[in-house]
Amino acid sequence: MSLDPLGSLFAALLVLLIGALLNRKVALLARYNIPDPITGGLLFAIIAALLLAATGFRIEFTQTIKSTLLLMFFSGVGMCADLRELKRGGKALVMFLAILFPYILVQNGVGIAVAMALDQHPIFGLVGGSITLVGGHGTGAAYAERFAEVNNLQAVMELSMTVATMGLIAGGIIVGPVAQYLIKRHKLRQEGEVAAVDEAALTEHEPAIGKIGVIGTLAGILAAVTAGQWLAARFSGSTITIPSFLWCMMLGVAIRNVLPLARIRFDDRASDLVSSVCLSLFLVMTMMALDLVQVLLSAGPFMVMLAAQIVFIILYTIFVCFRFMGGDYEAAVASAGMIGFNMGSTATAMAGMQTITARYGPAPQAYLIVPLAGAFFIDLMNAVVLTLMLGLPFMGG
């Protein structure tokens, strides 16, 4: 059974609502802040896998809108960024990047150690490391083609996609519990609650989000998406390639901070609302398309590798990232973001952060540095690390 774009979007909305309902009704899910799209999408993927195994019935979705939703989300993130309030993020971003670089080395070291312990080619350790976990499906596919041709590794493409998928799921699941632990362990909840109360007090007398505010936000977001895609295509052959979603976010920041000089103002609440909806739909459509049967069949030793990666990212986040980022509420939210894009994607990181801030209060600095680090800088660092590690003698060329 194949659904057209409208039917696919309707199905995604239903699954997202089911995920939201479960997260509010099931105490365990609510306690650990599992994002609604992860809950609903994973449940759907499980049911779809069981249905396929029992009856052979398969549902296929048209996902042409998915990439646009992701670009709209990052444009909306940019349009929520008031640089006058976020100018202090520079020092925090440098510190965040200084924490990230050694972790890429750690992640690949863990992958190689597990691969060699299980008598696998050490390159599979990189596949179970930053190639797929930091790089995601795109980077995994790019390196898999090279490994198949140059190193003659069998089924490396399928394995790369499997690990990237498992990392996406694991990242979405553990972001909330780790952030929850940090907030409660270090008694940061009061700070978040005060921020939430203060925000509620400030907005109590504000008018509701109006039609013109939403239309203006959509106009700004779509302008950033259109121009961002053009710029990404225009500079695609450059020495350093900036992904389209980062172009969109930067343009969103420019629109938000330049147009007010001409007395054109945007409602940040509308920008946050639109971007949140786009992110939720993107994630739930991604989760719904998972072939869990193929994932489980291909997993093998990579399940052991992924388990080790989960342990190390949790330890590194709690004892290194959180402490060096300041040990406060912003550090807890940024640490949650680090787990998201080091195990899955920047979208996973932002979804987890949104769930945390919706409960405990805003974290504007974390919202600025995590997308920048996860979307752009970490890819540069990952490329450098992988180039160096693939040149090591025991990698076999």
N, C-alpha and C positions, 0 to 999 in steps of 0.2 A: 504494500500500500504506500503510495507516494502522495504527500501533501504539497499543495502549491504554496507560494510565499504567504498568502493571507492565512491559509489553514495552519501553516507552520508557526506563524506568529501567534495565532489564537491558541494553539496547543502550548506554546511556551508560556503564555500568560496564565493558562490554567495550572500548569505545573508549578509556576512561580507562586501562585496563590496557595496551592496545596503545601508547598514548602514553608510559606509564611505561617500557615495555620498549624502545621506540625511543630514549628519552632516555638509557637506560643502555647501549645497544648501539652507538649512533651517536656517535662521539667529538665531532663538531662540535656536536651538540645538547647533549651533556653539558658541554662546555667553556663554552658561553654560557648555561647555566642557563635554557633555555626551559622554562616550566611544562608539566607533563604534559598538562593539559587542552587547552592551545593546540596542542601537537604532535598529539595524538590527534584532537582535534576538527577541526583544519584538514585533516589527512589525510583524514578521513571526508568533509568538505565537498567536497574535490577529487574524490574517487572518486565521490561522489553526483552531482556536476556532470557528470563524464564519462559516467556511466551514463545520466543523463537525456538528454544530448545524443545518445548512441549508440542508445538503445533506447526512450526515452520513459518509462522506469520511474522512479518517484519514491517515496521513503519519507517519510511524514509522522509526526511525533511528537506525542504529547500532553504538553504541558509545564506542566500545572496545578501540579505540585509545585515548579516552578523558583523561583517567588517565595518560597515557604516556605523553601526551602534557603538563599536569600540572607539571609533574616531570621534563620535559625538560625545562620548563620555569624557575623553581626555580634553576635548575642547571645552566642555563644561567645567572640568577641574580648573583649567586655565582661567575661565571667566569667574571663578570664585576666589581667585588669588589677588588680593589687594596688596600690592608691593609695599605700600606705606606701612602696613602692619607686619609684613613678612620679611622686611629687610634684614632682620637679625638671623635669617636662615643661612647666610653665607658660611659662617664659622661651623655651624652644625653640619652643613653639607660636606665640608672638607673632612670633618671628623668621621662622618658616616662612610665616606668613600675609603678613608684610611682603615676602617674596620672591615669593610667589604673585601678589599683586595686579598688579605691573607686568608679569608674564609674560602675564596675560590680555590686556593692552593690546598686548603684542608679538605674541601669537598672532593677534589680530584684524588688527593692522597688516600682518602677513605675508599673511594671507588676502586682504585688500582689495587689497594691492599686486599680488599674482599675478592676482587676478580682473580688475583693470583693465588689466594688461599683456596679458591674453588676450582683451581686449575683452568681458568679462562684466560684468553689473550688479554694482556694489560690494556689494550685499546678499549675493550669492553668496560674497563673501569672508568674511562673517560666518558663513555656512553652513559654509564650509570652515575656520572658526576656532572660537571658543569656544562657539558655539551647539551644535554637534554633538560637538566634541572634548572640551570641558570638560563640557558639559551632557548629552551622551549622546543616546540615542534618544528619551527622553521630552521633553527640552527641544527637540530638533530637530523633533519632531512638532508641538509646541505653536507654535513660531515659524513652521513651514512653513504651517500653516493661516492664520496672519495674513498671511504674505507672498503667498499665493495669492489671498486676498480683497482685501487693501488694495493690494498692488503688482502684482497680476496676473502673477506670475511662473509660468511653465509648468513642470510636473513638479518643483516644488520639494520636494514631500513625498518623492518617490522619491529625489531627489538627497540630501536630508537623511539619509534612512535609509542610503543607500549610504556617505556620508562617515562617519557614526557607526560603521558596520560596519567600514570600512577602518581607521578610527582604533583601534577595539577590537583588531583583528588586529595592527596595527603596534605599538601599545602593549605588547601581550603579548609580541611578539617582541623588541623592543629594550630592555626593562627589564633583563633579565639581562645582556646584553653590556655595557651602560653601567656597571652596578654592578660587574661583573667587572673592567672597565678601571680604575675608580676604586680598587678594593681592591688590585689588583696594581700599578697605577702609583704609588700612595702607600704601598705596602708595609703595608697594613692587614690582610693575611691572617693574620699571626701573632697579632694581637689576637683575631681571630675564632676562630682555632684554639685559642688558650689558653682562650677562653670555652667553646668546645665541649668541650675536654678537662676543664676544671674542672667543667662540668655533668655530664659522664660520670662523673667521680670522685664527685660528690655523689650521683648517682642509682644508682651501682653497687650500693650496699647497700640501696636502697629496694625495697620489694615491687613486683611488677608491677601494672599498672593492673587493679583488681578490678572485679567485676560491680557491686557497690554504688556504686563510684566513678562508673562510666559511667551507671548509672541515676540517681544524684543529679544528675549533670551534665545529662542529658537533661531531667530534671524542671525544673531551673533554667532551661535554655535555652527550653523550651517555655512556661514561665511568663512569661519575658521576651517571647517572640514574641506570645503571646496578649494580654498587657497592652499591649505596644507597638503592636499593630494597633488596639486599642481607643482608646488615647490619640491615635494619628495621626488616626483618624476623628473623635474628639471635638473636636480642635482644628484640623481641616482648614480651617475658615473664618477662622482667625486672620490677623492682619496679616502675621506671619511664620510660614510653614508649615514645620514640622519633619517631614522624611520618616519613614516608619515604621521604616526600618532604623536610623535614628539613635536613635529612641525605644527600639528593642530593645537597641541597644548600651549606652545609658545605664542601662537597667534591668538589663542583665547586670552592669554595673559596680556598681550598687547592691546586687544580690543577692550578688555576690562579696565586697563589703566590709562589708555590714551584718550578714548572717546569722552570720558568725563571732563577732560579739559575743554571740550567743545559743548559742555553742558548736556551731554547725552549719557544718562546713567542707567545702570542695570540693577535689577533686583537679585541680589546674591542668593536669596532663598529660592527663587525660580531656577537659577542656574544649578543649584545643588539638587533640586528636585528632578529636573530633566536629566542631569548626568547620572543620578542614582538609578533612575528607571532604565536608562540605556545600558548601564553596567549590569544590572540584574538580568535584563533580557539577554545580553551577550553571554553571560556565564551560564544561564539556564539552558540556552540553546546549545552551548558547547557540551554541557554535561549530558543532555538528552541524546546527543549523537554518538556517545561512547558505545563501543562494541565491547562490553565487559567479558564476553566469552573469549574473544580474541586476546583481550588483555590478560586474562587468567591463563590461557593456554601458552602464551608467549613469555610469561613472567619468569619461571624457573629460578635461577640463581639471583636474578635481579630483585626478587622479593627480599632476599637477605641483604643485598646491597642497599635497597631503599630503606629497610629497617635501620641499618647502620647510619644512613644519612639523616634519618629523622632524629635519632639519638644525638648525633653530633650538632645538628642545627639548633636543637633545643638547648643543649649545653652551651653552645657558643653564644646564642642569643641571651640567655639568662646571665652568664658569667662574664661575657665580654661586651657585647653590643649594648645591653641595657646600662651597664655600669659606666662605660666610656661615653655614652650619650648623655649622661647626667643623672641617671637614676630617678628621674621624675616621671610625671604622667606623659609628657611628650615623648620621652625616651621609651616608655612602654608601648606607645602606639607605633613609633618608628620601628621598634624591635619586631612588632607583629608584622609590619610591612616587609621587613627584611626576610622573615620566614616565607612570606607569600611569594616574592619574586625569586628567591633562591631555590624554592621547591616547585614553583608552578609558573606564575607569570605576574606581571605588574598589575593586571586586572584582578587576579586573585588577591594580591596584597591590598589593593584599594578596597575590595569588597570586605575583607576582614577588618580593615581599619574603619570602614563606614559602620560596620556592626558594633565595633567597640565604642566609637565616638557617639553613636546614636544613644548608647546606654549611659556613658560616663561623661560626655561633654566634648566640645571641639578640641582639636589639636592642630592648629593652623600651620605650625612649623613642620610637623611631620607630614602634613598634606603637601607641602611644597617640596621637601627634600626627597621623599620616597619615590614619587614619579620620576623626578629628574635622575636619581641614581639608578632606579630599576629600569627605566626606559632607554637610557642612553649611555651613561658612564660605565655601567656594569658590563654592557656588551663590549665596550672597548677593552676593559680590563680582562674580560673573559677571552677575547681574541688573542691578547698578548700572552696570557697564561697557557692557552691551548697550543699556540705556536711554539712556545718554549718546551712544553712537555712532550709534544709530538716529535720534537727533535732529539729526545733522549734515546740513547742506543738501544735500550731494551724494548722500545716501542716498535721496532722492526720497520722503520721507514715511514 
